[in-house]
Amino acid sequence: MAVQFAWIAAIVGIGRVGLVALSVPGRLWIGAVLMAAGVILGLSASLFLGRSLTPYPKPLAAGTMIERGPYRLVRHPIYTAVVLGMTGIALRGGDWIAVALAIGLLPFFFAKSTFEERHLVAQYPSYEEYRQRVRRRLVPGLL
């Protein structure tokens, strides 16, 4: 968890410093849209999880498996929301390094979800069936 927070802090910090300037037309609007999409997806996924929401990659003992809402499309929509939001922040900050770090969250969350899914399979007998139905972890049709 500390790595994740340090990574996010680096994205925000580098974006403010502006080490390698990013000059992309419409980057402020694109960044705002990505940030908004991240917030909306993250809030939606969190609301669907309800009392099963935890900041840790292990499900709560009293949690329930959720297959509704954004969980119909990807198995880890909150991770997707963080990537979207951080990419938006990086674009608005205007730094290539920050954008690369934000996109680099995809393989990080893919690896983190591998760890998390071991626990989900152990806790929820129907998780393997869900995993077969919802093939993508983070990005519908891709990843």
C-alpha positions as CSV (number, residue, x, y, z in Angstrom):
1,M,0.0,0.0,0.0
2,A,2.9,2.3,0.7
3,V,4.2,1.8,-2.8
4,Q,0.9,2.7,-4.3
5,F,0.7,6.0,-2.3
6,A,4.3,6.9,-3.1
7,W,3.6,6.3,-6.8
8,I,0.5,8.5,-6.7
9,A,2.4,11.2,-4.8
10,A,5.1,11.1,-7.5
11,I,2.6,11.6,-10.3
12,V,1.1,14.6,-8.5
13,G,4.4,16.0,-7.5
14,I,6.2,15.6,-10.8
15,G,3.1,17.1,-12.6
16,R,3.5,20.2,-10.4
17,V,7.2,20.5,-10.9
18,G,7.0,20.0,-14.7
19,L,10.2,18.1,-15.4
20,V,9.5,17.2,-19.1
21,A,6.9,19.5,-20.5
22,L,3.9,18.0,-22.2
23,S,2.4,20.0,-25.0
24,V,-0.8,18.2,-26.2
25,P,-3.7,20.2,-27.6
26,G,-6.7,19.8,-25.4
27,R,-4.7,18.2,-22.5
28,L,-6.6,20.3,-19.9
29,W,-10.0,19.1,-21.2
30,I,-8.9,15.5,-21.8
31,G,-7.4,15.5,-18.3
32,A,-10.6,16.9,-16.7
33,V,-12.7,14.2,-18.5
34,L,-10.4,11.4,-17.3
35,M,-10.4,12.8,-13.8
36,A,-14.2,13.0,-13.8
37,A,-14.5,9.5,-15.3
38,G,-12.2,8.2,-12.6
39,V,-14.2,9.8,-9.8
40,I,-17.5,8.6,-11.2
41,L,-16.3,5.0,-11.7
42,G,-14.6,4.9,-8.3
43,L,-17.6,6.2,-6.5
44,S,-19.9,3.8,-8.4
45,A,-17.7,0.8,-7.7
46,S,-17.4,1.8,-4.0
47,L,-21.1,2.2,-3.6
48,F,-21.7,-1.2,-5.2
49,L,-19.2,-2.8,-2.8
50,G,-20.9,-1.1,0.2
51,R,-19.7,-2.7,3.5
52,S,-17.4,-5.0,1.6
53,L,-15.2,-2.1,0.6
54,T,-11.7,-2.3,2.1
55,P,-8.4,-0.5,1.3
56,Y,-6.5,-3.8,1.5
57,P,-6.2,-6.4,-1.2
58,K,-7.8,-9.1,0.9
59,P,-11.6,-9.3,1.2
60,L,-13.3,-8.7,4.5
61,A,-14.2,-11.8,6.4
62,A,-17.8,-10.7,6.5
63,G,-17.8,-9.3,3.0
64,T,-19.9,-10.4,0.0
65,M,-18.9,-10.9,-3.6
66,I,-20.3,-8.2,-5.9
67,E,-21.0,-8.9,-9.6
68,R,-23.3,-5.9,-10.3
69,G,-22.7,-2.4,-11.6
70,P,-19.1,-1.8,-12.9
71,Y,-18.2,-5.3,-11.7
72,R,-20.2,-6.6,-14.7
73,L,-17.5,-5.2,-17.0
74,V,-14.2,-5.6,-15.1
75,R,-13.3,-7.4,-11.9
76,H,-11.3,-4.4,-10.4
77,P,-13.0,-1.2,-11.4
78,I,-11.6,0.8,-8.5
79,Y,-8.1,0.2,-9.8
80,T,-9.3,1.3,-13.2
81,A,-10.7,4.4,-11.6
82,V,-7.4,5.3,-10.0
83,V,-5.6,4.9,-13.3
84,L,-8.1,7.1,-15.1
85,G,-8.0,9.8,-12.4
86,M,-4.2,9.8,-12.1
87,T,-3.8,10.0,-15.9
88,G,-6.1,12.9,-15.9
89,I,-4.2,14.6,-13.1
90,A,-0.9,14.0,-15.0
91,L,-2.2,15.4,-18.2
92,R,-3.5,18.5,-16.5
93,G,-0.1,18.8,-14.7
94,G,1.5,18.8,-18.1
95,D,4.5,16.5,-17.6
96,W,5.4,13.4,-19.7
97,I,7.0,11.6,-16.8
98,A,3.8,12.0,-14.7
99,V,1.8,10.6,-17.6
100,A,4.1,7.7,-18.0
101,L,3.9,7.0,-14.3
102,A,0.1,7.2,-14.4
103,I,-0.1,4.7,-17.3
104,G,2.4,2.6,-15.4
105,L,-0.2,2.0,-12.7
106,L,-1.9,-0.5,-15.1
107,P,0.8,-3.2,-14.8
108,F,1.1,-2.4,-11.0
109,F,-2.7,-2.9,-10.5
110,F,-2.7,-6.0,-12.7
111,A,0.0,-7.5,-10.4
112,K,-1.8,-6.3,-7.3
113,S,-5.1,-7.9,-8.6
114,T,-3.3,-11.2,-9.1
115,F,-2.5,-11.2,-5.3
116,E,-6.0,-10.1,-4.5
117,E,-7.7,-12.7,-6.7
118,R,-6.0,-15.6,-4.8
119,H,-7.8,-14.4,-1.7
120,L,-11.1,-13.9,-3.5
121,V,-11.0,-17.4,-4.9
122,A,-10.3,-18.8,-1.5
123,Q,-13.1,-16.8,0.2
124,Y,-15.8,-17.0,-2.5
125,P,-16.5,-20.4,-4.1
126,S,-18.3,-18.7,-7.0
127,Y,-15.4,-16.3,-7.8
128,E,-13.8,-18.7,-10.4
129,E,-17.1,-18.8,-12.3
130,Y,-17.3,-15.0,-12.1
131,R,-13.7,-14.7,-13.4
132,Q,-14.7,-16.9,-16.4
133,R,-17.7,-14.6,-17.1
134,V,-15.9,-11.3,-16.6
135,R,-12.7,-11.9,-18.4
136,R,-11.0,-8.5,-17.9
137,R,-9.5,-7.2,-14.7
138,L,-9.1,-3.5,-15.5
139,V,-10.1,-2.5,-19.1
140,P,-13.0,-4.0,-20.9
141,G,-11.9,-5.8,-24.0
142,L,-8.2,-5.3,-23.3
143,L,-6.7,-6.0,-19.9
